[in-house]
């Protein structure tokens, strides 16, 4: 799931793989959420745009 979220970030925001991973870390840190939860949210948002 994290790999898929990284891929979405890489294509949508034009980040490198390393920067996409760092972005997931950054987004999860202040909210004290696990990266997997952030990844799930990103994937859900991406899927919603595909409808």
Rosetta constraint file for C-alpha pairs under 8 A:
AtomPair CA 1 CA 5 HARMONIC 6.30 0.50
AtomPair CA 1 CA 36 HARMONIC 6.93 0.50
AtomPair CA 1 CA 39 HARMONIC 6.40 0.50
AtomPair CA 1 CA 40 HARMONIC 6.95 0.50
AtomPair CA 2 CA 6 HARMONIC 6.10 0.50
AtomPair CA 2 CA 35 HARMONIC 7.40 0.50
AtomPair CA 2 CA 36 HARMONIC 6.12 0.50
AtomPair CA 2 CA 39 HARMONIC 5.43 0.50
AtomPair CA 2 CA 40 HARMONIC 7.95 0.50
AtomPair CA 3 CA 7 HARMONIC 6.21 0.50
AtomPair CA 4 CA 8 HARMONIC 6.30 0.50
AtomPair CA 4 CA 39 HARMONIC 7.81 0.50
AtomPair CA 4 CA 43 HARMONIC 7.38 0.50
AtomPair CA 5 CA 9 HARMONIC 6.25 0.50
AtomPair CA 5 CA 39 HARMONIC 5.10 0.50
AtomPair CA 5 CA 40 HARMONIC 7.48 0.50
AtomPair CA 5 CA 42 HARMONIC 6.06 0.50
AtomPair CA 5 CA 43 HARMONIC 5.91 0.50
AtomPair CA 6 CA 10 HARMONIC 5.99 0.50
AtomPair CA 6 CA 17 HARMONIC 6.61 0.50
AtomPair CA 6 CA 20 HARMONIC 5.26 0.50
AtomPair CA 6 CA 21 HARMONIC 6.23 0.50
AtomPair CA 6 CA 24 HARMONIC 7.80 0.50
AtomPair CA 6 CA 39 HARMONIC 7.88 0.50
AtomPair CA 7 CA 11 HARMONIC 6.24 0.50
AtomPair CA 7 CA 17 HARMONIC 7.58 0.50
AtomPair CA 7 CA 20 HARMONIC 7.87 0.50
AtomPair CA 8 CA 12 HARMONIC 5.87 0.50
AtomPair CA 8 CA 42 HARMONIC 7.75 0.50
AtomPair CA 8 CA 43 HARMONIC 7.61 0.50
AtomPair CA 8 CA 46 HARMONIC 7.51 0.50
AtomPair CA 9 CA 13 HARMONIC 5.34 0.50
AtomPair CA 9 CA 14 HARMONIC 6.85 0.50
AtomPair CA 9 CA 15 HARMONIC 6.44 0.50
AtomPair CA 9 CA 20 HARMONIC 5.85 0.50
AtomPair CA 10 CA 14 HARMONIC 4.81 0.50
AtomPair CA 10 CA 15 HARMONIC 4.43 0.50
AtomPair CA 10 CA 16 HARMONIC 5.94 0.50
AtomPair CA 10 CA 17 HARMONIC 6.48 0.50
AtomPair CA 10 CA 20 HARMONIC 6.14 0.50
AtomPair CA 11 CA 15 HARMONIC 7.16 0.50
AtomPair CA 15 CA 19 HARMONIC 5.69 0.50
AtomPair CA 15 CA 20 HARMONIC 5.67 0.50
AtomPair CA 16 CA 20 HARMONIC 6.05 0.50
AtomPair CA 17 CA 21 HARMONIC 6.30 0.50
AtomPair CA 18 CA 22 HARMONIC 6.29 0.50
AtomPair CA 19 CA 23 HARMONIC 6.05 0.50
AtomPair CA 20 CA 24 HARMONIC 6.38 0.50
AtomPair CA 21 CA 25 HARMONIC 6.36 0.50
AtomPair CA 22 CA 26 HARMONIC 6.02 0.50
AtomPair CA 23 CA 27 HARMONIC 6.05 0.50
AtomPair CA 24 CA 28 HARMONIC 6.16 0.50
AtomPair CA 24 CA 35 HARMONIC 6.07 0.50
AtomPair CA 24 CA 38 HARMONIC 6.80 0.50
AtomPair CA 24 CA 39 HARMONIC 7.22 0.50
AtomPair CA 25 CA 29 HARMONIC 6.11 0.50
AtomPair CA 25 CA 35 HARMONIC 6.35 0.50
AtomPair CA 26 CA 30 HARMONIC 7.42 0.50
AtomPair CA 27 CA 31 HARMONIC 7.41 0.50
AtomPair CA 27 CA 35 HARMONIC 7.96 0.50
AtomPair CA 27 CA 38 HARMONIC 7.14 0.50
AtomPair CA 28 CA 32 HARMONIC 5.93 0.50
AtomPair CA 28 CA 33 HARMONIC 4.90 0.50
AtomPair CA 28 CA 34 HARMONIC 5.92 0.50
AtomPair CA 28 CA 35 HARMONIC 5.56 0.50
AtomPair CA 28 CA 38 HARMONIC 6.29 0.50
AtomPair CA 29 CA 33 HARMONIC 6.56 0.50
AtomPair CA 33 CA 37 HARMONIC 6.52 0.50
AtomPair CA 33 CA 38 HARMONIC 7.16 0.50
AtomPair CA 34 CA 38 HARMONIC 6.75 0.50
AtomPair CA 35 CA 39 HARMONIC 6.04 0.50
AtomPair CA 36 CA 40 HARMONIC 6.10 0.50
AtomPair CA 37 CA 41 HARMONIC 6.37 0.50
AtomPair CA 38 CA 42 HARMONIC 6.30 0.50
AtomPair CA 39 CA 43 HARMONIC 6.19 0.50
AtomPair CA 40 CA 44 HARMONIC 6.12 0.50
AtomPair CA 41 CA 45 HARMONIC 6.20 0.50
AtomPair CA 42 CA 46 HARMONIC 6.20 0.50
AtomPair CA 43 CA 47 HARMONIC 6.09 0.50
AtomPair CA 44 CA 48 HARMONIC 6.16 0.50
AtomPair CA 45 CA 49 HARMONIC 6.48 0.50
AtomPair CA 46 CA 50 HARMONIC 6.59 0.50
AtomPair CA 47 CA 51 HARMONIC 6.93 0.50
